[in-house]
Amino acid sequence: MEISRTSDAIELDHEADIGVARRRIGALAASAGLDEARAGDAALIATELATNVLRHARHGGVILGCVGDGEVRGVSVIAWDRGPGMNVDACVRDGMSTAGTPGKGLGAVTRIATRWDAYTLPGKGCVIDSLIFPKYHVRKTQFDVGGVCLPYPGLQVCGDAWEIDLRAERATLLVCDGLGHGDGAAEASQAITRAFRDRPDGTPAQLLERLHGVARSTRGAAATIVQIDRNTREATIAAVGNVSAWIVGDQQRQLVTQHGTLGQATPRIREERYPFPAGALLVVTSDGLKSRIDLADHAGLRSCDPLTIAGVLWRDHARGRDDATAVVLREVSA
């Protein structure tokens, strides 16, 4: 089964929007192959998180998507707002509510989600993510990865795309941005990610050279490939165009990319290598997010789950006039 790497964004302004989110996550759960009980759990989580947004912040949204861990499929729900923030530890205890409600929403989410995480700061809102896999699922990969990939506002198709190949000691991440937006951009990015899935072996430069040929039949794209090797503790990057990448450890370092367009005129593709310390993050974003991103501006965010981090980066840095993607990867501690 193919995993959709594109997310659905639903704005939350009215009670009716909660029903939209509930129905959409139900459809995604069915497409992911979740059984009726887990699909119902996903719908409950989407309902509770969306309800919390409207009650506590009055406006925000949910981002819904399909996720995978090896061959196992599931769904994700990210709820975001820019409200007053919350005391997460207190709110997960049933019976506590700052809005005068029973206060069981977040407590229920923490019990039935496979994994969940939250990031909040006083006066700056909250982002809560949850993953719903089949019951009793056990993590199978050595890397955690989370991504938000959303289309140009008002469009149904996304010109950005991302894909990842996970091996025991290596992760290879591709993020691409088809030129422009709409159908033509989506066709370009989908052709590139499909070719990557079909043949993910090779160094980043070798992969990009191969994908450059695939992109010739499309309008072209910017693309970045980063390969993380657990044995050498190195990150190797090959990139053409304006898909940006950072390694975030004790310090944040932006990785070098080349000018050009995959499928069109481009310089000889070269690779750059960087140390990838234990505990570091890899962050890759399309130009639908602002070019200056510094996790130091978000106190405590680095320790969150990759999906939470991607959601916060999208919420706080999306330009709002382009497709927008943020993908975050972290090595799982032994």
LINVEN-V837940 format. One record per backbone hydrogen bond with DSSP energy under -1.0 kcal/mol. NH is the residue of the N-H (numbers start at 1). CO is the residue of the C=O. Records with the same first field share a line. If there is no record, write none. Layout:
NH: CO  CO
This chain:
7: 149
8: 64
10: 62
12: 60
17: 14
18: 15
20: 16
21: 17
22: 18
23: 19
24: 20
25: 21
26: 22
27: 23
28: 24
29: 25
30: 26
31: 27
32: 28
33: 30
34: 29
39: 35
40: 36
41: 37
42: 38
43: 39
44: 40
45: 41
46: 42
47: 43
48: 44
49: 45
50: 46
51: 47
52: 48
53: 49
54: 50
55: 51
56: 52
57: 53
58: 53
60: 12
61: 80
62: 10
63: 78
64: 8
65: 76
67: 74
69: 72
72: 69
74: 67
75: 132
76: 65
77: 130
78: 63
79: 128
80: 61
81: 126
88: 86
91: 87
92: 88
93: 90
96: 93
108: 104
109: 105
110: 106
111: 107
112: 108
113: 109
114: 131
115: 131
117: 129
119: 127
121: 125
123: 84
124: 121
125: 83
127: 119
128: 79
129: 117
130: 77
131: 115
132: 75
137: 134
144: 330
146: 328
148: 326
150: 324
155: 152
161: 176
163: 174
165: 172
167: 170
171: 228
172: 165
173: 226
174: 163
175: 224
176: 161
177: 222
178: 159
179: 220
186: 182
187: 183
188: 184
189: 185
190: 186
191: 187
192: 188
193: 189
194: 190
195: 191
196: 192
197: 193
198: 194
199: 195
207: 203
208: 204
209: 205
210: 206
211: 207
212: 208
213: 209
214: 210
215: 211
217: 214
218: 215
221: 262
222: 177
223: 240
224: 175
225: 238
226: 173
227: 236
228: 171
229: 234
230: 169
233: 229
234: 229
235: 274
236: 227
237: 272
238: 225
240: 223
241: 258
244: 285
246: 283
247: 253
248: 281
249: 251
253: 247
255: 245
258: 239
261: 265
262: 221
264: 261
272: 237
274: 235
276: 233
280: 277
281: 248
282: 329
283: 246
284: 327
285: 244
286: 325
289: 286
290: 317
297: 294
298: 295
301: 298
304: 301
309: 305
310: 306
311: 307
312: 308
313: 309
314: 310
315: 311
316: 312
317: 313
318: 314
319: 288
324: 150
326: 148
327: 284
328: 146
329: 282
330: 144
332: 142
